[in-house]
Amino acid sequence: MKSKKPQIALLFAAFITAFSAQAAYGGSFFEQSTSLSNTATAATGSSKKEVLSQFSTTFNKNATPRTHNLMLSSIAINQYVIEPGQTFSFNEVVGYAGQQQGYEKSVIFVNGKEEKAYGGGICQVSSTPYNAAMDAGLEIVERHPHSKEVHY
């Protein structure tokens, strides 16, 4: 996902938390959330933060390799600042999701079929901020959807 042209600096807050409704009943689902906030600095030097949009998706924490990959890619974009006029590229910020970068094999979709590859699952971490960016009214300049429908 690439988005561009924010008029103000935007801050990604990507994090993974227990999905409270499920966790309260011993469930195994967690939530991956993204918030987009702007920060305006006043003449006094103090900054004011306003949440522009937030989007969350859930995942099964028991899918261990996928969960590991979700956490690594969330860490990569967490607290990333998009400056005014800048284009954000998930692939450029997260980088290559290979074995040497610490990613594990999990399910990916190739031509509508499931395969296992390093970095499987990080697409959810790109889809979550994509939806937050859409809700914030950012212009999406490039997106590569799945070749198969996803549950999140």
Number of C-alpha atoms within 10 A of each C-alpha: 19 19 22 19 17 20 13 15 17 24 22 21 19 25 20 20 11 17 19 13 11 13 12 10 8 9 14 15 18 21 18 22 20 29 23 25 21 22 16 15 11 9 7 6 8 9 12 11 12 12 13 16 18 20 19 21 18 18 21 14 17 11 13 12 18 25 20 21 25 25 18 19 26 24 16 14 21 15 16 16 18 22 17 13 13 16 16 20 18 20 13 10 12 17 12 13 20 14 12 9 12 12 23 21 19 21 16 21 17 12 9 11 10 13 13 13 17 22 26 24 25 23 18 23 26 22 21 21 26 21 18 21 26 14 14 17 13 17 14 16 13 11 13 9 11 13 13 13 9 9 8 10
